[in-house]
Each structure stands twice: as C-alpha cells, then as structure tokens.
Amino acid sequence: MTNITIFGAGNIGSAVAGIAVKAGADVQVIDRNPDKAAAAAEGVAGAKFGEATITGDIVVLALPFPAYDEVITAYADQLAGRTVVDVANPIDFTTFDLALPEGAKSAAEWLAGKLPQSTVVKGFNTTFAATLATGVNDGAPTVVQLASDDEDARKAVAAVIEAAGLKTVNAGPLKRAQYLEGYGALQIILGVTEQTPWTGGFKVVR
C-alpha cells in the first residue's frame, strides 16, 4: 500500500486526499487544525503541523507557495529521501503576475534547490479543486499534468492518480514546471474574471 502525507486541508488538499483514499493509499493529512485535517476526506489520519511525524513516502504540499518556507524549516530532515509533490501556483494576487524569489524560475525548481535530498514532482496545479474532487472535467476524466527529473517518482505519483480514475500526462523534466505554473496562473486569472467556471477549467483532450 502506498503511504501519502498531505500538508494542508484546504480545497486542493482535501481533493488530493480524496484521490489518494480512492486509490487505496494510507493517507495522513497535516494541518495547523488537526480536526480540519481529519475531516479532509473519509479514512484519512489527521495530524497537527509541527507535532506530527511524516508517514508518507509521497508528500504533497497542498499549500500556498509562501507557506513552503515554514514547512521546510520544520520538516526538511523528514522530507529527505521522499518524493515531494509541489502543487503551488506562485501568484501575486494584486497583479496576477507570477511571484517567485529572485532568481527562481519556478516554485518547483526553487523547492528542489531547498530540498536537495528529496525528489520533487510538479503536479495538481493545472486543475481546479472541483475537478480533482469529482475526477471529471467537462464529461471527461480530469487530467493531471506532471513534471519531474525522476521518472520513477513521476510514475509513482501518476499511479496513485490513475488508480483513482483520473488521467495523467508527462510534461517532462522539472524545468517544464515553469510552463505548468504559467498555465495554472492563466487558468486562475480566467476563473477570477469569470471567463471560466471554478467547476471546470482547461482540459487535455486526446
């Protein structure tokens, strides 16, 4: 059985938790509010941020990008040797421009630099929470785009997603996270301006 830890019990974290449970994984959700963590999806184990020990071989950071520093400070040692999935779309919501630390090309590449002993996969950032939760986007299975420099790690994440009935595509090496984050930002902008619904969004057609 795959063991998965998810940081964050918001809409995306809860949706990913539901996918992982449906896939048959043993799921831990860590949040500042352990009760909220336990309620993220039926069958998960809730735990309190800062007190919990990570149990997952795959760790999903379902958090806003500014929260990553605190996770790294508290859990960098425990994240070593694990696959870490970066879900962030690092957006300045006053301008809707991408907002990254100076010199960083993407949130995923920045994270990989901060966690050199972890394997980073970019994923879940190009779909809205509603289509992750239902597994359907406009009548077709929701497609999660993944990028990583480690093919085994990408395949492990893809296997969980596909076991829950969703689809994945391989976006290539981690440097392609730059494209995925721009894609995600555009989708959010169109949602905010009510040009696309939060229950829909872009989909990949094969």
Backbone as CSV, one residue per row, in Angstrom:
resi,resn,N_x,N_y,N_z,CA_x,CA_y,CA_z,C_x,C_y,C_z
1,MET,0.837,-1.197,0.000,0.000,0.000,0.000,0.874,1.250,0.000
2,THR,0.509,2.218,-0.836,1.220,3.484,-0.871,0.858,4.326,0.340
3,ASN,1.855,4.960,0.938,1.635,5.875,2.051,1.826,7.297,1.564
4,ILE,0.839,8.144,1.806,0.878,9.516,1.315,0.603,10.484,2.461
5,THR,1.407,11.523,2.558,1.180,12.612,3.506,0.844,13.864,2.726
6,ILE,-0.189,14.566,3.160,-0.591,15.808,2.518,-0.525,16.932,3.537
7,PHE,0.214,17.981,3.204,0.234,19.186,4.035,-0.849,20.121,3.516
8,GLY,-1.821,20.430,4.383,-2.884,21.341,4.003,-4.207,20.621,3.837
9,ALA,-5.245,21.172,4.468,-6.572,20.573,4.408,-7.583,21.521,3.773
10,GLY,-7.079,22.388,2.887,-7.971,23.264,2.136,-8.611,22.510,0.982
11,ASN,-9.123,23.249,0.011,-9.845,22.617,-1.096,-8.971,21.653,-1.893
12,ILE,-7.754,22.084,-2.233,-6.868,21.217,-3.009,-6.397,20.041,-2.151
13,GLY,-5.987,20.316,-0.929,-5.521,19.242,-0.058,-6.597,18.196,0.171
14,SER,-7.828,18.649,0.384,-8.929,17.709,0.593,-9.209,16.901,-0.668
15,ALA,-9.139,17.562,-1.830,-9.378,16.856,-3.089,-8.303,15.804,-3.346
16,VAL,-7.051,16.159,-3.094,-5.953,15.202,-3.292,-6.075,14.061,-2.281
17,ALA,-6.479,14.383,-1.055,-6.685,13.332,-0.057,-7.751,12.351,-0.519
18,GLY,-8.829,12.871,-1.096,-9.879,12.007,-1.611,-9.394,11.108,-2.729
19,ILE,-8.564,11.652,-3.613,-7.979,10.854,-4.695,-7.123,9.732,-4.119
20,ALA,-6.280,10.085,-3.152,-5.373,9.095,-2.567,-6.137,7.985,-1.850
21,VAL,-7.195,8.351,-1.120,-8.011,7.344,-0.438,-8.667,6.429,-1.462
22,LYS,-9.235,7.026,-2.513,-9.890,6.236,-3.550,-8.911,5.277,-4.216
23,ALA,-7.644,5.696,-4.304,-6.610,4.860,-4.911,-6.150,3.738,-3.985
24,GLY,-6.638,3.746,-2.737,-6.264,2.702,-1.800,-5.041,3.008,-0.964
25,ALA,-4.604,4.260,-0.979,-3.419,4.645,-0.216,-3.752,4.840,1.260
26,ASP,-2.738,4.734,2.090,-2.821,5.072,3.506,-2.476,6.556,3.590
27,VAL,-3.435,7.402,4.006,-3.300,8.852,3.859,-3.247,9.567,5.204
28,GLN,-2.222,10.408,5.351,-2.064,11.290,6.504,-2.221,12.729,6.010
29,VAL,-3.029,13.524,6.712,-3.171,14.945,6.390,-2.680,15.760,7.579
30,ILE,-1.758,16.666,7.318,-1.185,17.518,8.356,-1.658,18.948,8.136
31,ASP,-2.183,19.564,9.193,-2.684,20.935,9.118,-2.510,21.570,10.491
32,ARG,-2.561,22.885,10.544,-2.494,23.544,11.848,-3.684,23.151,12.716
33,ASN,-4.808,22.869,12.058,-6.005,22.426,12.757,-6.161,20.928,12.534
34,PRO,-5.822,20.098,13.511,-5.879,18.648,13.308,-7.284,18.121,13.065
35,ASP,-8.297,18.815,13.603,-9.675,18.396,13.347,-10.032,18.612,11.875
36,LYS,-9.608,19.731,11.335,-9.823,20.001,9.911,-9.064,18.984,9.066
37,ALA,-7.861,18.644,9.506,-7.067,17.640,8.786,-7.785,16.302,8.749
38,ALA,-8.344,15.895,9.875,-9.034,14.601,9.957,-10.297,14.573,9.113
39,ALA,-10.869,15.774,8.862,-12.104,15.861,8.076,-11.846,16.088,6.593
40,ALA,-10.582,16.103,6.178,-10.256,16.399,4.780,-10.868,15.388,3.828
41,ALA,-10.910,14.140,4.210,-11.524,13.074,3.402,-11.786,11.892,4.316
42,GLU,-12.782,11.109,3.970,-13.110,9.946,4.790,-11.959,8.942,4.767
43,GLY,-11.525,8.523,5.947,-10.497,7.496,6.026,-9.081,8.002,6.196
44,VAL,-8.885,9.341,6.289,-7.533,9.858,6.482,-7.210,9.961,7.971
45,ALA,-5.927,10.031,8.269,-5.467,10.290,9.633,-5.059,11.752,9.722
46,GLY,-5.697,12.517,10.589,-5.375,13.926,10.752,-4.264,14.116,11.769
47,ALA,-3.440,15.135,11.542,-2.325,15.401,12.450,-2.036,16.898,12.475
48,LYS,-1.411,17.354,13.556,-1.147,18.779,13.759,0.225,19.171,13.229
49,PHE,0.263,20.237,12.449,1.525,20.757,11.912,2.478,21.099,13.059
50,GLY,3.726,20.695,12.891,4.746,20.980,13.890,4.899,19.897,14.929
51,GLU,3.855,19.069,15.090,3.907,17.979,16.053,3.951,16.617,15.370
52,ALA,3.347,16.538,14.198,3.228,15.252,13.503,4.555,14.804,12.902
53,THR,4.729,13.499,12.840,5.832,12.890,12.111,5.307,12.419,10.758
54,ILE,6.006,12.754,9.692,5.574,12.377,8.349,5.595,10.856,8.208
55,THR,4.504,10.307,7.660,4.425,8.863,7.445,4.467,8.485,5.970
56,GLY,4.239,9.436,5.075,4.131,9.122,3.656,5.462,9.052,2.924
57,ASP,5.547,8.113,1.988,6.691,8.082,1.071,6.553,9.178,0.019
58,ILE,5.291,9.501,-0.302,4.974,10.632,-1.170,4.361,11.719,-0.298
59,VAL,4.889,12.938,-0.408,4.415,14.056,0.402,3.925,15.155,-0.534
60,VAL,2.670,15.546,-0.377,2.064,16.563,-1.232,1.959,17.875,-0.457
61,LEU,2.542,18.935,-1.009,2.457,20.252,-0.377,1.275,21.003,-0.984
62,ALA,0.098,20.814,-0.423,-1.125,21.463,-0.912,-1.318,22.768,-0.155
63,LEU,-0.359,23.655,-0.338,-0.290,24.903,0.413,0.042,26.058,-0.522
64,PRO,-0.274,27.288,-0.127,0.205,28.438,-0.906,1.732,28.481,-0.882
65,PHE,2.321,28.961,-1.948,3.780,28.979,-2.040,4.447,29.698,-0.858
66,PRO,3.914,30.822,-0.352,4.570,31.476,0.787,4.671,30.606,2.037
67,ALA,3.860,29.560,2.136,3.902,28.679,3.309,5.010,27.638,3.226
68,TYR,5.651,27.515,2.073,6.665,26.478,1.903,7.857,26.654,2.842
69,ASP,8.262,27.907,3.068,9.427,28.149,3.935,9.235,27.521,5.306
70,GLU,8.034,27.660,5.853,7.779,27.128,7.192,7.812,25.600,7.197
71,VAL,7.291,24.993,6.132,7.338,23.532,6.037,8.789,23.062,5.951
72,ILE,9.577,23.743,5.149,10.987,23.367,5.000,11.727,23.508,6.324
73,THR,11.475,24.593,7.043,12.124,24.808,8.335,11.778,23.704,9.327
74,ALA,10.507,23.316,9.344,10.042,22.342,10.334,10.301,20.893,9.939
75,TYR,10.353,20.619,8.610,10.315,19.220,8.182,11.389,18.820,7.168
76,ALA,12.362,19.666,6.899,13.357,19.340,5.864,14.027,17.992,6.110
77,ASP,14.387,17.708,7.355,15.056,16.437,7.650,14.146,15.251,7.345
78,GLN,12.868,15.375,7.681,11.935,14.276,7.432,11.590,14.128,5.946
79,LEU,11.718,15.199,5.195,11.416,15.145,3.760,12.545,14.512,2.953
80,ALA,13.720,14.417,3.541,14.859,13.803,2.850,14.536,12.361,2.475
81,GLY,14.815,12.009,1.237,14.595,10.658,0.754,13.171,10.384,0.295
82,ARG,12.296,11.370,0.373,10.901,11.190,-0.030,10.614,11.930,-1.341
83,THR,9.524,11.546,-1.981,9.038,12.264,-3.150,8.128,13.375,-2.669
84,VAL,8.425,14.606,-3.055,7.654,15.773,-2.629,6.939,16.361,-3.845
85,VAL,5.622,16.451,-3.764,4.826,16.973,-4.867,4.495,18.440,-4.603
86,ASP,4.942,19.295,-5.509,4.706,20.738,-5.423,3.439,21.082,-6.193
87,VAL,2.457,21.640,-5.489,1.150,21.949,-6.071,0.989,23.448,-6.342
88,ALA,1.950,24.263,-5.932,1.759,25.712,-5.882,1.687,26.372,-7.254
89,ASN,0.835,27.395,-7.320,0.871,28.395,-8.383,1.265,29.705,-7.702
90,PRO,2.545,30.098,-7.802,3.040,31.244,-7.035,2.618,32.574,-7.661
91,ILE,1.430,33.041,-7.298,0.839,34.219,-7.920,0.741,35.373,-6.923
92,ASP,1.059,36.576,-7.391,0.776,37.803,-6.648,-0.665,38.189,-6.993
93,PHE,-1.582,38.036,-6.051,-2.996,38.238,-6.364,-3.387,39.708,-6.463
94,THR,-2.430,40.623,-6.279,-2.722,42.030,-6.546,-2.468,42.366,-8.013
95,THR,-1.549,41.633,-8.637,-1.209,41.889,-10.046,-1.508,40.695,-10.953
96,PHE,-1.670,39.516,-10.337,-1.842,38.244,-11.048,-0.611,37.863,-11.874
97,ASP,0.535,38.429,-11.512,1.804,38.003,-12.088,2.370,36.874,-11.232
98,LEU,3.231,36.041,-11.842,3.929,35.033,-11.053,4.862,35.730,-10.073
99,ALA,4.887,35.256,-8.850,5.691,35.876,-7.798,6.626,34.836,-7.213
100,LEU,7.903,34.918,-7.565,8.909,33.947,-7.134,10.088,34.664,-6.492
101,PRO,10.830,33.966,-5.639,12.058,34.555,-5.104,13.006,34.937,-6.238
102,GLU,13.815,35.929,-5.996,14.737,36.412,-7.025,15.618,35.267,-7.535
103,GLY,15.666,35.118,-8.839,16.495,34.093,-9.455,15.800,32.762,-9.662
104,ALA,14.637,32.574,-9.046,13.925,31.301,-9.190,13.154,31.289,-10.502
105,LYS,13.161,30.153,-11.187,12.442,30.015,-12.455,11.052,29.428,-12.270
106,SER,10.867,28.678,-11.203,9.556,28.110,-10.877,9.545,27.740,-9.406
107,ALA,8.359,27.576,-8.855,8.256,27.143,-7.464,8.871,25.763,-7.290
108,ALA,8.648,24.891,-8.271,9.146,23.518,-8.167,10.670,23.472,-8.171
109,GLU,11.293,24.262,-9.044,12.755,24.269,-9.098,13.339,24.909,-7.841
110,TRP,12.678,25.944,-7.332,13.113,26.555,-6.079,13.041,25.531,-4.952
111,LEU,11.934,24.778,-4.900,11.758,23.773,-3.859,12.820,22.688,-3.955
112,ALA,13.113,22.259,-5.176,14.146,21.238,-5.368,15.498,21.724,-4.862
113,GLY,15.768,23.009,-5.039,17.018,23.567,-4.537,17.080,23.600,-3.023
114,LYS,15.913,23.765,-2.387,15.841,23.807,-0.925,15.847,22.415,-0.309
115,LEU,15.443,21.414,-1.091,15.360,20.035,-0.588,16.202,19.119,-1.487
116,PRO,17.521,19.282,-1.450,18.374,18.518,-2.367,18.345,17.007,-2.137
117,GLN,17.898,16.564,-0.972,17.829,15.131,-0.696,16.445,14.539,-0.966
118,SER,15.548,15.372,-1.474,14.205,14.917,-1.835,14.080,14.903,-3.353
119,THR,13.076,14.199,-3.845,12.754,14.197,-5.265,11.472,14.981,-5.460
120,VAL,11.510,15.991,-6.313,10.365,16.878,-6.484,9.603,16.547,-7.766
121,VAL,8.282,16.492,-7.637,7.374,16.327,-8.771,6.423,17.514,-8.766
122,LYS,6.242,18.145,-9.913,5.234,19.198,-10.047,3.926,18.561,-10.475
123,GLY,2.822,18.910,-9.800,1.546,18.326,-10.185,0.363,18.951,-9.471
124,PHE,-0.814,18.730,-9.978,-2.085,19.177,-9.409,-2.313,20.681,-9.517
125,ASN,-1.399,21.436,-10.134,-1.563,22.894,-10.163,-2.316,23.391,-11.394
126,THR,-2.582,22.526,-12.358,-3.264,22.968,-13.579,-4.727,22.523,-13.609
127,THR,-5.237,22.078,-12.477,-6.643,21.694,-12.362,-7.231,22.354,-11.126
128,PHE,-8.479,22.752,-11.200,-9.145,23.315,-10.034,-9.543,22.197,-9.070
129,ALA,-9.749,22.571,-7.809,-10.084,21.578,-6.784,-11.352,20.804,-7.122
130,ALA,-12.327,21.486,-7.716,-13.601,20.820,-8.008,-13.419,19.669,-8.984
131,THR,-12.594,19.853,-10.000,-12.405,18.782,-10.981,-11.510,17.675,-10.443
132,LEU,-10.670,17.998,-9.466,-9.910,16.942,-8.787,-10.837,16.126,-7.897
133,ALA,-11.723,16.807,-7.194,-12.608,16.126,-6.258,-13.592,15.201,-6.970
134,THR,-14.122,15.655,-8.101,-15.089,14.831,-8.831,-14.406,13.834,-9.765
135,GLY,-13.168,14.155,-10.161,-12.456,13.306,-11.117,-12.919,13.491,-12.544
136,VAL,-13.773,14.492,-12.761,-14.343,14.721,-14.093,-14.243,16.196,-14.450
137,ASN,-13.891,16.472,-15.702,-13.847,17.839,-16.224,-14.562,17.856,-17.566
138,ASP,-15.714,18.486,-17.594,-16.490,18.605,-18.835,-16.750,17.244,-19.474
139,GLY,-17.155,16.294,-18.647,-17.556,14.999,-19.156,-16.441,14.005,-19.408
140,ALA,-15.215,14.396,-19.133,-14.063,13.506,-19.338,-13.267,13.405,-18.044
141,PRO,-12.488,12.328,-17.874,-11.660,12.233,-16.665,-10.729,13.429,-16.530
142,THR,-10.620,13.948,-15.336,-9.690,15.040,-15.065,-8.263,14.583,-15.362
143,VAL,-7.491,15.451,-15.994,-6.110,15.129,-16.368,-5.151,15.968,-15.524
144,VAL,-4.253,15.305,-14.822,-3.237,15.960,-14.006,-1.912,15.935,-14.768
145,GLN,-1.325,17.094,-14.939,-0.049,17.194,-15.651,1.100,17.129,-14.643
146,LEU,2.080,16.302,-14.930,3.190,16.059,-14.007,4.533,16.345,-14.678
147,ALA,5.444,16.928,-13.919,6.804,17.153,-14.398,7.791,16.764,-13.303
148,SER,8.872,16.096,-13.687,9.895,15.699,-12.714,11.154,15.274,-13.442
149,ASP,12.274,15.402,-12.755,13.533,14.886,-13.297,13.717,13.413,-12.963
150,ASP,12.850,12.874,-12.126,12.949,11.473,-11.706,11.738,10.718,-12.240
151,GLU,11.955,9.865,-13.217,10.857,9.162,-13.866,10.151,8.209,-12.920
152,ASP,10.885,7.553,-12.046,10.253,6.634,-11.099,9.324,7.381,-10.149
153,ALA,9.742,8.551,-9.695,8.908,9.348,-8.799,7.651,9.821,-9.524
154,ARG,7.813,10.286,-10.757,6.647,10.730,-11.526,5.665,9.580,-11.727
155,LYS,6.182,8.411,-12.059,5.316,7.250,-12.283,4.600,6.840,-10.999
156,ALA,5.259,6.972,-9.862,4.634,6.611,-8.584,3.458,7.536,-8.283
157,VAL,3.640,8.829,-8.536,2.552,9.789,-8.330,1.442,9.537,-9.341
158,ALA,1.818,9.295,-10.590,0.825,9.025,-11.635,0.010,7.782,-11.315
159,ALA,0.642,6.773,-10.754,-0.058,5.525,-10.441,-1.172,5.756,-9.431
160,VAL,-0.936,6.614,-8.445,-1.956,6.926,-7.453,-3.124,7.651,-8.120
161,ILE,-2.807,8.634,-8.931,-3.845,9.429,-9.600,-4.693,8.541,-10.506
162,GLU,-4.040,7.707,-11.279,-4.758,6.870,-12.249,-5.548,5.753,-11.570
163,ALA,-5.066,5.298,-10.414,-5.817,4.280,-9.661,-7.142,4.827,-9.148
164,ALA,-7.242,6.153,-9.044,-8.477,6.799,-8.592,-9.396,7.151,-9.767
165,GLY,-8.981,6.801,-10.988,-9.825,7.021,-12.148,-9.548,8.281,-12.929
166,LEU,-8.578,9.084,-12.499,-8.178,10.273,-13.243,-7.100,9.879,-14.244
167,LYS,-6.668,10.824,-15.063,-5.627,10.583,-16.048,-4.433,11.486,-15.758
168,THR,-3.287,11.145,-16.317,-2.110,12.000,-16.196,-1.445,12.161,-17.560
169,VAL,-0.663,13.215,-17.692,0.229,13.368,-18.834,1.611,13.722,-18.297
170,ASN,2.627,13.310,-19.023,4.011,13.566,-18.645,4.468,14.847,-19.327
171,ALA,4.646,15.899,-18.541,5.087,17.181,-19.077,6.592,17.256,-19.263
172,GLY,7.316,16.227,-18.792,8.757,16.207,-18.993,9.534,16.565,-17.747
173,PRO,10.758,17.077,-17.916,11.629,17.370,-16.771,11.085,18.500,-15.904
174,LEU,11.669,18.638,-14.727,11.164,19.604,-13.755,11.212,21.040,-14.280
175,LYS,12.109,21.338,-15.193,12.174,22.700,-15.738,10.874,23.078,-16.456
176,ARG,10.088,22.091,-16.865,8.802,22.378,-17.511,7.769,22.876,-16.503
177,ALA,8.105,22.824,-15.221,7.213,23.389,-14.205,6.964,24.868,-14.481
178,GLN,7.915,25.526,-15.110,7.730,26.933,-15.471,6.503,27.097,-16.351
179,TYR,6.346,26.188,-17.308,5.195,26.250,-18.209,3.911,25.906,-17.458
180,LEU,3.982,24.878,-16.601,2.786,24.456,-15.878,2.303,25.547,-14.926
181,GLU,3.231,26.271,-14.326,2.833,27.337,-13.411,2.223,28.523,-14.156
182,GLY,2.733,28.820,-15.360,2.100,29.845,-16.188,0.710,29.412,-16.627
183,TYR,0.583,28.144,-16.969,-0.703,27.556,-17.362,-1.699,27.646,-16.215
184,GLY,-1.221,27.278,-15.025,-2.079,27.345,-13.847,-2.492,28.763,-13.518
185,ALA,-1.557,29.702,-13.647,-1.857,31.098,-13.364,-2.914,31.638,-14.323
186,LEU,-2.782,31.307,-15.592,-3.760,31.763,-16.578,-5.145,31.211,-16.266
187,GLN,-5.209,29.952,-15.888,-6.492,29.346,-15.566,-7.141,30.046,-14.369
188,ILE,-6.334,30.393,-13.371,-6.847,31.109,-12.199,-7.344,32.500,-12.592
189,ILE,-6.586,33.187,-13.422,-6.996,34.520,-13.876,-8.342,34.457,-14.595
190,LEU,-8.518,33.459,-15.454,-9.779,33.318,-16.177,-10.921,32.972,-15.226
191,GLY,-10.604,32.226,-14.170,-11.619,31.928,-13.165,-12.012,33.165,-12.380
192,VAL,-11.023,33.934,-11.945,-11.283,35.149,-11.173,-12.099,36.151,-11.988
193,THR,-11.825,36.236,-13.264,-12.549,37.183,-14.132,-13.834,36.568,-14.695
194,GLU,-14.195,35.396,-14.197,-15.449,34.714,-14.529,-15.588,34.399,-16.014
195,GLN,-14.449,34.110,-16.647,-14.484,33.677,-18.041,-14.511,32.155,-18.152
196,THR,-14.080,31.474,-17.087,-14.223,30.022,-16.992,-14.747,29.709,-15.587
197,PRO,-15.493,28.627,-15.423,-16.047,28.303,-14.102,-15.026,27.594,-13.220
198,TRP,-15.162,27.774,-11.916,-14.283,27.084,-10.968,-14.568,25.589,-10.928
199,THR,-15.696,25.190,-11.474,-16.034,23.770,-11.552,-15.563,23.130,-12.853
200,GLY,-14.874,23.902,-13.689,-14.390,23.387,-14.966,-12.910,23.679,-15.152
201,GLY,-12.596,24.515,-16.138,-11.204,24.853,-16.419,-10.687,24.136,-17.641
202,PHE,-9.413,24.331,-17.926,-8.784,23.707,-19.083,-8.808,22.178,-18.936
203,LYS,-8.895,21.492,-20.050,-8.773,20.050,-20.019,-7.897,19.596,-21.180
204,VAL,-7.279,18.447,-21.009,-6.436,17.863,-22.045,-7.272,16.869,-22.814
205,VAL,-7.334,17.040,-24.128,-8.130,16.160,-24.984,-7.187,15.297,-25.804
206,ARG,-7.437,13.994,-25.805,-6.598,13.084,-26.588,-7.398,12.527,-27.738
